[in-house]
């Protein structure tokens, strides 16, 4: 049946012969039988329950993670910078954004109730994707997943059970649904788990550097009886998480292992809901676990509760008898199945398409979302410097990294840093043209923007991500080319991570105020650092390479410096600026040890009363109620503004 090939293919002719053989095998498959299988009638009850739960969770998600309760904060300021996937996507005026949220929420409720299902799923899905694509700083893997599930529901018959539509229309009430309605959703969640497991084959995850100190969380109290925090991080979080993601989809496909797999999966998602702020994601995964069960499980439960009543018997008989009716395969059905296969191919291909979309690659590959590299990479930034240079006067101006934006995710991606620079220029031009009071320094429209981002990924040294001498307003960026101002991750110092952990643990043992920061820098560059007066006992120690340590004396307007080599240390002046120049031909690595003053009157923040609750979805109901009411108050205000011209209420924040 299968083509005969040698063990090794050494030339292109061999490759062509092998490819031709597999093409012949594919031709031999009976596509009509595949279509017939995917269109086999199945009980609609499981799909109806899942549709209801998904709609309910999306209705909550809209005023929480989608930002419905803070529409004015996210979208109300016309100067705010946003980061669309495609630059042609433009943000509509704030009142229209409010109406989009209203339509989206009503659509989610319609999906939940199964009322005018086709219309409702479009009312929810179109605004959802539009708002999602308007700003990637709010993207998450699960945001992408919710959008995919919505797309898959658009063509399904999920309203044949437990819906208003089925009550109003006898023609669809309890009518079977084609098996592909289940199959494609089952595939989507199988891929969610499996690809997340494949991504965890990364050495960063398997060596235990992705997530640290989670073993201290209360959900791991039972394991702390016989495991240390470090072993919980390594064995339970990293290795058990890897094995679970990689295999749980297969275990849930097998009937004999499904109950145990679902228990482990449910516990996994409940733990995640306590460990991370990831909104409705754990609950959507819990709600869709029944996809892997037999399709008639709700009907069986109902049948059991009603003690096998006559009505239930008749319904079950009607559904089961419908499965025996022969059916003719139409061109439309073949087209639908072809589209399903295309979707499946894209979901497998996109997470590994980074060799094409190289402009989205930085220290990690691809956009955060469709890559499914969930929690594989942790980031810790200590410094982000945004320098605006007036090319006419030569003056330098420094900006807050949070100016005109609610998220600092832009500083991890090359394309988003360019979008941010363009937004800064637009706002500076607007300020310069509108400011006639001379209360602010005049800045010409001929400016350059430089960004210096210091970041550590997975417990490495803090190092620069971007070339600090690259003008982002003249950036040569393309989605198909690597980011040319991106500096490489210093993987040659990965062996230092164990030493970094040991030194950090030792310094933290001195007292509650001691701390340490590890730095690595490239030859020819320098770190300019101001030591705040709240710090004390600051010492600079060179771990490798050579540096020139320079102290600026503003009083005498001169600098004094010394060369430092591996093993050398120097006490750093408090309340002064110094520079650490990396000299020589190799990078330098060094560390700052210091103590931070803690005010005597500073009190520990009170812990949330519900932190030990295993069900955060039903806790803090007063907060959720307030968020829901505020969303609709903003929508009411925007609607009143559009109809009657009343004043808009937009909350202000200081970010500039």
ROZAKE-789660 format. One record per residue: x, y, z of N, C-alpha, C, CB in turn. Coordinates in steps of 0.2 Angstrom, whole numbers, plus 5000, padded with zeros to 4 digits. Last residue first. Glycine has a CB too. Layout:
REM residues N
XYZXYZXYZXYZ;...
END
This chain:
REM residues 656
500953015151501453055146502053075150501053105143;500052965159500552915156501052955152500152865152;498752975170499453005169499952955166499653045175;497052965164497652935167498252975165497752865166;495352985165495953015163496552975167496053085164;493852925158494252925163494952945161494352855167;492553005150493152965149493652975155493452985142;490953035145491353025151491952975149490952995157;490453155134490653095135491053085141491153075129;488853245134489553245135489853175137489753295141;487653225121487853235128488653225129487453185133;487053205109487553245109487853265116487453315106;486053105107485853175109486453225110485553165116;486753005100486053015098485853085101485552965102;488052995105487952985098487253015096488052915095;487853005119488253055115488053055108489053045116;487152895121486852955123487153015119486752975130;488152795119487552795115487152865115487052745117;489052825129489252835122488652845117489752785120;488252795140488552865139488752875132489152875144;488052655138487452705138487752775137487152705145;489352615139489052605133488452655133488752535132;489652645152490052675147489752675140490752645147;488752565158488652635160489052675154488952655167;489152445155488552465152488452535153487952425154;490352435162490352435155489752455152490452355153;489852455175490252505172490352505165490952505175;489252325177488852385177489252445174488652405184;490352245176489852235171489452295171489352175173;491052285188491352285181490852285175491952235180;490152255198490352325197490652335190490852345202;490152115197489552155196489752225194489052145202;491452085200491252065193490552105192491051995193;491452125213491952155209491652145201492652135209;490552045219490352115219490852155214490452145226;491051915217490551935213490352005213489951895216;492251855222492251925220491651945216492951945217;492051685215492251735220492251805218492951715223;491851605204491251625208491351675214490851565210;493051585199492551605195491951635198492351555190;493951525209493951605208493351625203494551625205;493851405218493451425212493351495212492751395214;494651375229494851345223494351365217494751265224;495251505239494651475236494851435230494151535234;496351575245496351495246495651465242496351485253;496051705243496651675239496651605240497251705242;495051785248494851725243495451685240494351745238;495551885254495251835258495051775254494551865261;497151945250496451935248496151875252496351925240;498152015262498051965257497251965256498251895260;498752185264498352135266498152085260497652165268;500452225263499852225260499352175262499852225252;501352275277501252215272500552225269501352145275;501852445279501552385281501452335275500852395284;503152555284502852515278502552455281503352505273;503752615293503052625294502652585288502752695293;505052605290504852575296504052565296505152605302;505552575273505252615278504952575284504752665275;507052505268506352485269506052535275506152415271;508352515257508052545263507252525263508152615264;509152385250508652435249508352455255508152415244;510852355245510252345250509852405249510552345258;511752265233511452325236510952305241511152375231;512752225219512452205225512252265229512952155229;512852205202512752255207512452215213512252315205;513952115191513352115195513452175200513352055199;514452075174514552105181513952105185514852175180;515252045159514752025164514852045171514551945164;515552095142515752095149515152075153515952165152;516052025126515652055131515852055138514952015131;517652055119517152015121516652045126517451955125;518652155116518352125110517752075112518852085106;518752305126518952245123518552215118519052195129;517452365137518052375133518352305131518552425136;516052435142516352375140516852385135515752325137;515852555154515952545147516252475146516452605145;514652615164515052555164515252545157514752495168;514452775173514452735167514952675167514652775161;513452855185514052825183513952785176514352775188;512752985195512752945189513352915187512452985183;512152975212512653005207512552955201513353005209;511652925224511452985222511853015216511453035227;513152845229512452845230512252915227512252835237;514552755221514252815224513452825224514552885221;515052595223514752645219514452695223514152605215;516552515225515952545229515652595225516152565236;517152375215517152445217516552475220517252495211;518152235211517552265214517652335215517252225220;518752105200518752175203518152195206519152225198;518451995193518551985200518652045203519251945201;519052055178518751995181518951995188518851935177;519452235180519452165176519052115180520252145175;519252405176519052345181519152285177518452355184;519952565176519852505173519752445178520452485168;519152715181519652665182519452605178519752645190;518852895181518652825180519252775181518352815173;517953045182518553005184518352935183518753025191;517453195174517353125175517953095177517053095169;516653355178517153315175517053245177517853345178;515953465185515853455178516453415175515853515174;515953475198516553495195516553485187517153465198;514653435200514853495204515453515200515053475211;514553305194514153365191514453435194513453365192;515553185190515453235195515153305192516153245198;515253025185515153095183515053135189514553105178;516352895183515952925188515852995186516152925195;516652735175516752815175516152845179516652835167;517552595172517052625176517152695177517052595184;517752495159517952555161517452585165518252605155;518052315159517552375159517952435161516952365163;518152145153518552215155518052265154519152225151;517651985158517752035153518152095156517152055150;516651935172517051915166517151975162516751855162;516252005184516251925183516651905178515551905183;516552135194516552115187516652035187517252145184;515352225205515852165204515952145197515752115209;514952365214514952335207515552285207515052395202;513852395227514552375225514452345218514852325230;513052495239513052475232513752455230512752525227;512552535252513052475251513052445244512852425256;510852575247511452585251511852525250511252595258;509452675240509952615240510552635245510152595233;508852795239508552745244508952675244507852725241;509452865230509652875237509352825242509552945239;509952775215509452815219509652815226508752785218;511152795203510952755209510552795214511652735213;511052785186510952825192510752785198510452885190;512052725173511552705178511652765184511852635181;512352675157512252735161511752725166512152795157;513352555149512752565154512852625158512652505158;513952555133514052565140513352575143514452635141;514852465119514252495122514352505130513652455121;515952395116515852455113515252495115515852445105;515352235118515852275117515752335113516452235113;513752215128514152205122514752255121513752215115;513452145144513452205139513952185133513552265142;512452095158512952075152512852125147512852005150;512152085175512152125169512652095164512352205170;511152055189511652035185511652065178511651955185;510852115205510652125198511252105194510352195196;510252085222510852085217510452085210511252015218;509952125239509752105233510352115228509152145230;509452145256509952135251509652105245510452095254;508452145266508552205262509052195256508752265266;508452045274507852055270507952105265507252065275;510151975273509652005277509052015272509852075280;510851865267511151915271510651945276511551965267;510151785258510251765265510551815270510651695265;510351845246509651855249509751835257509151815246;511551795243511551865245510851885248511551915238;511351665240511751685246511651755248512551675243;510451675230510251635236510651655242510151565235;511251735220510651765222510451735229510151755217;512251625218512451695221511851735224512851735216;511451525213511751515219511951585222512451475218;510951585201510451565206510851555213510151495204;512251605194511751665196511251645202511351685190;512651475193513051525197512551585199513651545193;511651435184511651405190512051445195512051335189;511951525173511251525177511251495183510751505172;513051515166513151555172512451555176513251625170;512751445154513051405160513151445166513751385158;512351545146511851505149512151465155511551465144;513251625138513251635146512751595149513251705148;512851615125513551585127513651585135514151625124;511751675123511651605125512351575127511351565120;511251825123511951795125511851725127512251845130;510251855109510251835116510951805117509651785117;510751995098510751925100510651915107511251885096;509752135095510352115097510252035099510652155103;508952205081508852165087509552135088508352105085;508952275070509152315076509152275082508752385077;508352195060509052215059509352245065509152255053;507352055061507452125063508152145064507052135070;507351965045507451975052507552045054508151935054;505951985034506651985035506751985043506952045032;504551985032504951925029505651935030504851925022;504052105037503852035040504251975038503152025039;505352225038504852185034504652125038505252175027;506052385042505752325044505352295039505352335050;507152485045507052455039506752385041507752435034;506852645053506952575053506752535046506552545059;506852775056507152755049507252675049507752795048;506452775069506052815064506252805057506052885065;507352715076506752675074506352715069506352665080;509052715075508452765074507852725072508652825070;510152645086509752635079509152675080509552555079;510852625097511052685092510652675086511752675091;510452515104510252585107510452645102510552595114;509852375098510352415097510152495099510652415090;508852285110508952325104509552365104508352375103;509152215122508752185117508852215110508052175119;510452205134510152245129509752195124510552295125;510252105149510652125143510152165138510952065139;510352015163510052075160510452095155509952125166;510751835162510951905163510451955160511651915160;509251735164509851745162510151815164509851745154;507951685167508451695173509151705170508451625177;507151705155507251645159507851645163507351585154;507851855150507451795148507651735152507351795141;507952015155508251955156507651905154508451945163;508352175147507952125149508252055150507352115143;508352345143508752295146508252245149509152325152;508252435128507852395133508352345136507252355129;508252585121508652545125508352505130509252585128;507852675107507552635112508152585115506952595110;507652835099508152775101507852745107508852795102;507252935086506952905092507452835093506252885092;507353105080507553035080507353005086508353025078;506553235071506753205077506953135076506153205083;505853375066506453335064506753295070506953375060;505053455072504753395069505253345066504253415063;505753515087505553525080505253455078506253535076;505053565103505453515099505253515092505253445102;505253675116505053675109505453615106505153735105;504653645132505253655128505053635121505853605130;503153725138503553665137504153675132503153605134;502553845137502653815144503153755144502053805147;502253915126502953905127503053885134503253975126;500953915121501053945128501853945129500753915133;500553845111500753905109500953945116500153945106;500453685105500753725111500953795109501353685114;500153625093499653655097499853695103499253595100;501353575087500853625083500353655087500553585077;501853495097502253555095501853605091502853535090;500853395098501053445104501353505102501453405109;500953335086500353365088500453415093499853315090;502253285086502053335081501453375083502053305074;502153195096502553255097502453305092503353235096;501253105090501053145096501453205097501053105102;502053055080501453085078501153135084500853035077;503153005087503253055083502553095081503553035076;502452895094502752955098502853015093503452925101;502052815083501552855087501852905091501252795092;503352775079502952815074502352855078502652775069;503752705090504052765088503652805084504752735085;502752605089502752645095503152705094503052615101;503052535078502452565078502452615084501952515079;504352485082504352535076503652575077504452505069;503952405092504352455094504352515088505152435095;503352305084502952345089503352405091502652305095;504352245077503852285074503452325078503452235070;505152185088505452235084504852275080505852205079;504652165105504552155098504752205094503752135097;504652215118504952145117504852125109504552095121;504052335120504752335120505052265119504952365126;502652305120502952335114503652325114502752405112;502252285133502452225129502752245122501752185127;501852375142502552385139502752325135502952385145;500252455140500652395141501352405138500352335137;499552575138499452535144499852475145498652515144;500352725132500152655131500052625138500752615127;500852855133500352845128500252765127500552875122;502252795142501952855139501452835133502452905137;502952705148502252695148501852755145501952675155;504252745149504152685144503352675144504452625147;504452925148504252865152504052805147503652885156;505852995139505152975140505052925145504852965133;507053125137506853055139506153045141507353035144;507853215124507353215129507153135130506653245126;509153315119508953255120508353255125509553205123;509553435106509353415113509053345113508853475115;509853475093510353425096510153405103511053455096;509053555086509453585091509953535094508953605096;508753465075508853535074509253565079508253575073;508453345080509053345076509153415074508853305070;508053295096507953345091508553365087507753415095;507853135101508353185099508053235094508953145097;507253035114507053075108507553135107506253105109;507352875121507752945120507452975113508552935119;506952775133506652805126506952875126505852805126;507452635141507552705140507352725133508352715141;507052525153506852545147506952615146506152525145;507552405165507652465162507452475155508452495163;507352275168507452325174507552395171508152305177;506152145165506552205163506652245168506052245157;506051975163506052025168506552085166506451995174;505051845157505351905156505451945162505051945150;504951675152504751725157505251785156504851695164;504351555141504751605142504551655147504951645135;503251465142503951435140504451495142504051415133;501951505143502351505149503051475148502051465154;501551425128501351455134501751445140500651425135;501751435113502251425118502151455125502951465115;500751455103500651405108501251395113500351345105;500751545092501351495093501251445098501951545095;499651625092499651565088500151515089499551585081;500351705103499651695102499551625098499351755097;501551815099501251785105500551775104501451825112;502351785084501851825088501651775094501251845084;504051715082503351725081502951765086502951655080;505151655094504951655087504251675087505151595084;506251755104505751705103505451715096505251705109;506951865102507351815106506851745106507451835113;506051885088506551915092506951865096506151965098;505051885074505551855078505951895082505951805074;504351955064504051945071504451915076503351915070;505051945053505052005056504652005063504652055051;504851815048505451825052505451895055506151825048;503851725043503751785046504251805051503051785050;504551605039504251645034504251715037503651625032;504951535050505451545045505251595040505651475042;503851525058504251575059504851585054504551575066;502851425058502951465051503451525052502251495049;502351345067503051335065503251365059503151255064;501051385070501551385075502251375073501351335081;500551355056500651425059501151425065500051455061;500251215054500851255051501051315054500651265044;499151175062499851145063500351175060499751075059;498251265057498351265065498951225066497751235068;498251235044498451305046498651305053497951355045;497651105044498351115041498651185044498351115033;496351135048496851095052497551105050496651025051;495851225038495951245045496451205049495251255048;495851125028496351185027496451215034495951235022;494951035033495651015032496051075031495650965026;493851125032494051095038494751075038493551045041;493751145018493851195022494151175029493251245023;493351015015493951035012494251095016493951055005;492151005021492650965023493350985021492550885021;491451095012491551115019492051065022490851095023;491551035000491851095001491951115008491451154997;490750925002491450915001491850975002491550884993;489550985004489850955010490550935008489450885011;489351044991489451084997489751055003488751114999;489150924984489750964983489851014989489751004976;488550794994488450844990489150884989487950894992;488050624996488650674997488550734992489350644997;486650565004486950584997487450634999486450604992;486350445016486350515014486750525008486650555019;485350335026485850345021485850415018485750305015;485050325043484750345036485350365032484350415037;485450305055485450245051485250265044485050195053;485250415064485950395062486050345056486350375068;483950415067484150465062484850445059484150535064;483950335078483650305072483850345066482950305072;484450415088484850355086484550325079484750305091;483450505089484050525087484450475085484450565093;482350425093482250465087482950485085481850535088;482750375105482550325099482550365093481950295100;482750485113483350445112483350405105483550405118;481450515113481950565110482550525108482050615115;480850405119480650425112481150465109479950455112;481450415132481550355127481350375120481050295130;480950535136481650525135481850465131482050525142;479650505138479850555133480550555131479750625136;479550405147479450395140479650445136478650385140;481050405158480350425156480250415149480250495158;482150355166481950325160481250345158482050255160;482250445177482050375178481850345172481550365184;482750575176482050565175481750485175481750595168;484050545177483750595182482950585182483950665181;484350475166484450445172484050485178485250445174;484150565156483750505156483750465163484050455150;485050655159484350675159483950615160484150715153;486250585156486150605163485350625164486550665164;485950555142485950505147485850525154486650465146;486050685137485450655137485450595142485350635130;487450715140486950755143486250715143486850825140;488050615131488150615138487550655142488850635141;488150595117487450595121487450595128487050535118;489450585113489050645111488350655115488850655104;490650535124490150525119489650575119489850455121;492050655126491550605128491150585123491250625135;492750765122493050695121492650645123493750695125;491950875125492050855118492350785117492550905115;492050895139491550845137491650825129490950865138;493051005140493250935141492750885138493350925148;492551125139492551095133492851025134493051125128;492551185152491951175148491951135142491651245147;493951185154493551135158492851125154493451165165;494251285145494551215144494151165148495251215146;493551385150493451365144493651295142493651415138;494251395162493551375163493351355156493151435165;495551445159495451375162494751355162495751385169;495151565152495451515149495451445152496251525148;494651685158494151625157494551565154493651655153;496151745166495451755164495051695163495351795157;497451725170497251705163496551705162497651645162;498451745181497951785180497751775172498051865181;498951595189499051645184498351685183499251615178;498551505200499251525199499351585195499651465196;497251475199497451505205498151535204497451445210;497051415186496651475188496851505194495951455188;497951305187498151365183497751425185498151355176;497151225195497751255198497951315194498251195198;496151195185495951235192496551265195495551185196;496951125176496651195174496451235180496051185170;497251015183497751055180497551125179498051025174;496050955186496450985192496951035189496750925195;495650925173495250975177495650995183494650935180;496650835170496650895166496250945170496250875159;496450725179497050765179497050835176497550715176;495150695175495250715181495850755182495250655186;495350655162494950715163495050745170494250695161;496150535164496450595160496050665161496450585153;495150455170495750475174496050535170496250425174;494250445159494050475165494650495169493650415169;495050395148494750455148494550485154494150455143;495550265146495950315150495650385151496650315147;494550195138494750165145495150215149495150105144;494450275127493950275131494150245138493350225129;495550405121495450325122494950325128496150295124;495650535121495350505115495250435116495850515109;496350565132495650585132495250555126495550655133;497650525129497350485134496550505134497550505141;497950625119497850555117497550515122498550525116;497950735127497450735122497350665119497750775116;499050715136498350715139497850705133498150775143;500350725131499950665131499250665132500350615135;500850855133501050815127500550755126501750795127;500350905145500150935139500250895133500551005138;500950805154500250815153500050845147500050855159;502350825152502050765150501350765149502250715155;502450965156502650945149502350885147503450935149;502050955169501650995165501850985157501851075166;503050875174502350845174501950895169502050845181;504150965172504150905169503450875169504550855172;503751095178504051085172503951015169504751105172;502951065191502751115186503051105179502951185188;503650945196502850955195502751005190502550975202;505050965195504750905193503950915192504850855199;505351105197505651065192505251005190506351045194;504551155208504651195202504851145196505151245202;504851045217504151065214504151095208503751095220;506151075219505951005216505251015213506050945220;506151195225506551185219506251125215507251185221;505451165237505151215232505451205225505151285235;505550985240505751055241505351095236506451065241;504350865245504750895240504950965242504350895233;503450815255504050775253504450805248503750705251;502550925257502650875263503350835261502050825264;502350985246502851015250503050975256502751085252;501250935240501850915238502450935242501950935231;500151005247500250935248500950905245499750895244;500451145242500551125249500651045250500051155254;500251195230500651145230500851125237501351165227;499351305232499051245228499551185228498951265221;500151405237499751365242499451295238499151395245;501751425231501051435231500651385235500751445223;503051385229502851415236502151435236503251485237;503251345216503151295221502951325228503751255222;503651455209502951445210502751385215502651415203;504951475207504651495214503951495214504851575215;504951495189505251485196504851505202505951515196;504851445173504451465179504751445185503651435178;505951415165505451455163504951485168504951415158;506951325169507151395169506551445167507651415165;507051185167506751215173506851285174506951175179;507451105157507951125162507651165168508551155159;506251115149506451055152507051055157506651005147;506251255145505751225150505951155153505051205145;507451265138507251315143506751285148506951375140;507351165128507751155134507651205140508551165132;505751125122506251175122506651165129505951245122;504651055124505251015122505851065122505150975116;503551135124503951125130504551085129503451105135;503051125111503351185113503851175119502951245113;502351005113502951005109503351065110502651005102;501351055122501851005124502451005120501550935125;500651135114500951165120501451115123500351175125;500251035105500751085103501051125109500451135098;499250975113499850935110500450985108499650895104;498251065117498751025122499351005119498350975125;497851115105498051155110498451125115497351185114;497450995098498051035096498351085101497951075089;496350965105496850925105497550955103496750865100;495551075102495851075109496351015109495251055113;495351055088495651115090495951115097495151175090;494750925088495450935085495750995088495450935077;493550955093493950915097494650915094493750835096;493051045083493251075090493651025094492551085094;492950945073493451005072493551035079493151055067;492050855078492750835076493250895076492750795069;490850915080491250885086491950885084490950825089;490550945067490350995072490750975078489650995074;490650825060491150865060491150925065491250895053;489450755062489950735066490550785066490250665065;487950855061488550815057489150805062488750855051;486650825073487150875070487650825066487450915075;484950785074485650765074486050825071485750705071;483750885083483950855077484650845077483750905071;483150955094483450885095483650855088483050845098;482351055083482351035090482650965090481651035093;482151105070482851085072482951055079483251155072;480851105069481251075063481951065065481151115057;480251185079480251115079480651075074479551085079;480851325085480751295079480851215080481351315074;480851365099480451405094480351365087480751475093;481751285104481151285107480651315103481151325114;482851305097482551235097481951235100483051185100;483151435101482951425094482651355093483651425089;483551425114482951465112482751445105482951535113;484251265118484251335115483551365114484651335108;484551125119484651175125484751245122485251155129;485051095102484951075109485051125114485351005110;485451155091484951105090484751075097485151055086;486451245090485851275093485251225092485651335089;487551205083487651205090486951225094488151245093;487951175070487251175072487251165079486951115068;489251285063489051225066488251225068489351215073;489951395058489651355053489251285056490151325049;490351465070489951495065489551445060490351545061;491151385078490451385079490051415074490351415086;492351425072492151355071491451345073492551305075;492551555077492451545070492151475068493151545067;492551525091492051565088491951555080492151645089;493751465091493151425093492551465090493151415101;494651575088494551515084493951475085495151465084;494451655099494251675092494151625087494751725089;494951585109494251605109494051625102494151655114;496351575105495951515105495151535105496151475111;496751705106496751675099496251615099497451665097;496651715120496251755116496251735109496551825116;497651615124496951595124496451645121496751595132;498851685121498651615117497951605118499051565120;498451855119498651795123498551735119498351795130;498552035117498551965114498751915120498951955108;498752165120498252125124498152055122497552165124;499552215110499752215117499352175122499852285120;498952215098499252155100499552155107499752135095;497452285093498052305098498252235100497752345104;496552245083496752325084497352335088496152355086;496252115084496752135079496952205080496552115072;495252125094495852085095496452115090495752015095;494252195087494552225093495252195094494052225099;493952095077494152165075494552195081493552205073;493551985084494251985080494452055078494051945074;492452045090492952005094493552015090492751935096;491552085080491852135084492452105088491352165089;491351945075491651995071491952055075491152025066;490751865085491451855082491751905079491351795078;489551915089490051915094490751905091489951855099;488751915078488751975082489351975087488151985085;488951785074489251835070489351905074488851845063;488151725084488851705083489251755079488951635081;486951785081487251795087488051785087486951755093;486551735069486651805069487051815076485951835070;486451595072486851615067487051695068486551605060;485451595083486151575084486651605079486151505084;484351655089484551675083485351665082484451755082;484951595104484451635101484651665095484151685107;485751525113485551485107484951525104485351415108;486251575124485551555124485351515118485051615125;487551595120487451565126486751535126487551605132;487351685109487651615108487551575114488451625107;486851795116486451755111486751685109486351795104;487951835123487351805127486851765122486951865130;488751875113488951815117488351785121489451845122;487951975107488151915103488351855107488651935098;488052065118487452035116487451975112486952095112;489452095117489152065123488452035121489152115128;489552145104489952085105489652055111490652105107;488752265105488552215100488952145102488752235093;489552335115488852315116488652255111488352375115;490752345108490752305114490052285116491052345120;490352435098490552365096490552325102491252375093;489952545106489452505102489652435100489152545096;491252585109490852565114490252525111490552625118;491752615097492052565100491652535106492752585103;491052735094490852675090491152615093491152685083;491552825104490852805104490752735100490452855102;492952835098492752795105492052775106492952845110;493152795081493052835087492752805093492552895085;494252645077493652695076493552745082492952655075;495852625072495452625078494852675076495752645084;496252535057496252595061495652595066496052655056;497252435048496752435053496752495057496752365058;498352445041497752465038497252475043497652425032;499352375048499352445049498752475046499952475046;498952235057498952265050498852335051498452235045;498852215071499252175067499452195060498852105066;499152375080498752325076499152275072498252365071;499352445093499852405089499452355085500352375094;499252615099498952555098499352515093498252555096;499352755110499752715104499352645105500452705105;498352895112498552825114498852795108498052785118;497653005108498353005108498752935109498653055112;496352985111496552985104497252985103496253045100;495752895124496252945123496452935115496852945127;494952775125494652845125495052895123494352855132;495252645126495152675119494952745119494652625116;495552605139495952575133495852615127495652505132;494752695146495452695148495852665142495552655154;493452665141493752725141494452735142493352775146;493352525144493352545137493652615136492652545134;493352445156493852505155493852525148494452485158;492552345155492452385161492852445160492552355167;493052275144492352305143492252355149491852255143;494252205142494252275144493552305143494752305140;494352065140494252105134494252185136493652085130;494352025154494952025150494952065143495151955148;492952085157493552075161494152085156493452005165;491852095148491952155153492552145158491352165157;492151975141492052035138492152095143491452045134;492051865150492651885147492651955144492951835142;490651845151491051865157491751895155491151815162;490351805139489951855141490351885147489251845143;491151685138491351745134490951805136491151725127;490451605147491151625149491351685144491651565148;489251585139489251615146489951645148488951565151;489751525128489451595127489351625134488751585125;490151405134490651445130490351515130490751425123;488951355138489551365143490051415140489851305146;488251335126487951375132488551395136487451335136;489051245119488951305117488651355122488451305111;489051135128489651165127489551235124490151125122;487651095126487951115133488551155132488051055137;487651065112487251115115487451145121486551095115;488550955111488751025108488351075111488651015100;487750865118488450885121488650955118488950835120;486650855110486550875116487250895119486350825121;486550795097486750875097486750895105486250915094;487150645090486750675095486950755097486750635102;487550645073487750635080487250675084488450655081;487650585056487250615061487450595068486550605060;489150605047488750555050488350595056489150505053;490050685040489350705040488850655043489150725033;491250615041491250675045490450705045491650735042;490950505032491050495040490950565044491750465041;490850575020490250535023490350525031490150475019;492150615019491550665019490950635022491350695012;492750495017492950535023492350585024493650575021;492150445006492050415012492250455018492450345012;492650534997491950534998491750505004491550504992;493950504996493750574999493050575001493950634995;494850374998494150394995493950454999493750334996;496550374993496050384998495350404995496350435003;497350374982497050314983496450324989497450264985;498050494983497450484978497050424979497850484971;498950464993498350514994497850504989498650584994;499750374985499350354991498750394993499850344997;500250464976499850414974499450384979500250364970;501050544985500450574981499950524979500650624976;501950454989501450474994500850514991501850524999;502650444976502350384980501850404985502850344983;503150574975502650544970502250484973503050524963;504050584985503450624985502950604981503650694983;505050484981504650474987504050514987505050494993;505450544969505150474969504750464975505650424968;505950664974505450664969505050604969505650684962;507050614982506550654985505850654981506750724987;507850554972507550514977506950544980508050494982;508150674965507750624961507450574966508250584957;508950744974508350764973507850724969508350834969;509750624986509750674980509050694979510050644974;509650534996510250574996510250634990510850534995;508750475008508650505002509250555001507950545001;508750315016509050385016508950405009509850385018;508150195015508150225021508350305021508550185026;507050205000507650185004507650225010508350205000;505350164998505950204998506450185002505650275001;503850124992504450094994504950144993504650024990;502250184998502850184993503450154996502950254990;501050065004501450125005502050125000501650135012;500449945000500050005000500450065000499550005006;
END
